[in-house]
Amino acid sequence: MSDALQLPVVDLSSPDRFSTANSIRQACIDHGFFYLVNHGCDEELVNKVFEQSSKFFSFPVEEKIKFAKKNHRGYTALYAEKLDSSLNTKGDSKESFYVGPPADGFNQWPSEEDLPFWRSTIETYYKKMLSVGAKLLSLIALSLELDEDFFRKVGALNEPFASLRLLHYPGDLESSSEGIYGASAHSDYGMITLLVTDSVPGLQICRDKSKQPQVWEDVPSMKGAFIVNIGDMMERWTNCLFRSTLHRVLQPRQERYSVAFFTNPSKDCIVECMESCCSESCPPRYRFSWYF
C-alpha cells in the first residue's frame, strides 16, 4: 500500500536565486527528491529522445544484444540487473541502454542506417543535460551556504563523469510473480539524478529506510518537469545533511519509458565534507575520498 506524495517544485529560471536555493535545501533535507521546472530542455528534444528510445527497444532481442554492455556502456537485457540484491527473484523487469561521456570513445551506437538520427539525438540531449546539471549544481552550492562556483572550483565539473540511461519497462509480463519490480529498491550512487518519465506511474520513494515496515509513497510524473534526486555521493559530501533516498519502480501494468541522467564529478575530484556541513558538534562522518 502506498500514499501519494506531492514533491516540492523548484524553478530553475527564477531570478531569485537565493529563494530557489532555500527551496532546494529544504527539499533535499526533507525528501531528497524534488521537481525541476523551467529547466531549459525543450519538450521537443525530450520527445525525440523518447521516440528514439522506443525505436531501439522495439528491435528483436538478438539485435539489441549486439550492443551488450561493456565499459558500462550499451544494452542490458530484461532481468539482467537486480538493484536490490536481497530479493530472491530473477531480476528487475526492465531493459536499458547506457551512454557515457562521448569523448572517451566507449559509447556504442546503432548504425545510421538502422536508426537514423539516433546518435545525434542522444548526444544533443546528453550535452543539454550537462548544462542543466551544472546550473542546478550552482544553486545546490548556494543552498549549502557555499560559493555558487564551489563544484567548479573543486574540479567536479572539469570532466564530469555523467551518464545517461534509457529505460524501458515492458509492462506486466508476469502478473502472478511476487517480488518482481521494474526497478527494485536502491539509492543512486552519484551526485544528482535528473529523471524524465512518460505518464505511466510506478516510481515510489521511501523517506525513512530504517523504519519497519517501510512506507512507500508514489511520485507522480509532472508534465514538463524533471524529477531530481540526491545520490549517495552528495549525501556523503554534505555530511548526511542532504538525503540519498531509497526509491524503486513498481512493475507497471503497461509499457513504460524513462530517461535518467546521472551527474557525477570528475574522476580525479576529491570529495570531502563541505565546511558548511560540519562543526565541532557535528564532525565529518567520512574521510575524504576520490569518486573513482
Phi, psi and omega in degrees: 000138183227147174264150176281146183229134174251110183284159173298151179248126180247129181260109184291339183267359183299134178287342180271082187295325183288323176294319177297318179298321178295322178296319178297316181302312182295320179297320182286333176282316186278319188239324190077002180222149171198163174272143176240119181243165182051048186272349176093358176263109191288154185299326181298317179294317178301317179297322178296322178295315177298321180297314180292325177298314180299320180297317180294312185290346177280351177294153173300152181304320182296336175278317182294325184291345175296340179253028183309140188301129169213148187053033179061029176228143175111203193264138168238134188276168175307132179069007182285337181241150174220102187290332175254099186290349180282346181284141178263061181229170185281344179146175182278144185273069178206159169232155187210168177220125184260138174229134180242197181304124184299331188291337186276353174079008183269348183294148176251136185230131169299153182291155178296331178292318181284319182223084179302137177068006182296306182297314183296322179295313182294319180293323177297316179295317179303312181297319180295320181290330173301318180293315178299316180299319180295318178297318180293321180296329177294324177287325176296321176299314177299322180295339180260015178061040178241167173299141184295343177266015185307309186293328176290319182294327180274003175088007183294333185253011179300303174221072186302135181270065181276150177223148180244140181227117172276132185233137179228123176251109187295343181114191187284079183288323183225081186298339182273353184277111179280146177082002177270125179243158170296314171216116183289168190302134181195168166241155179278149189265351186264214182277289178222153176240135176244115187246136170236137183232163168282190186277000182284126183287172178156330182289134176224151174235154176237106187287336179233093185288344180275344182283136178236133354289154181294142178256120181253135182239135179288139174247101181289153175286154177233123183304128178083359184250147165272148169262118183253137173224153179278139178260173183301321181297319179289324176300317179293317181300323183267013178059035178073014174293312175271145186253136172267103193272138175296135178213165182204168173236122176293153175294114185288154178282343178224169182303140183220139178236146171208163178227122180250135176241118184259114180267115184234155183287167174301154185299328184264010181286129177274126182254114178221158186307129178294142183302326182284353184250010178218160180201183178297323180275347180224073183291163178303136180274340185231152170284162179295158180209164170264153180295321178241000000 
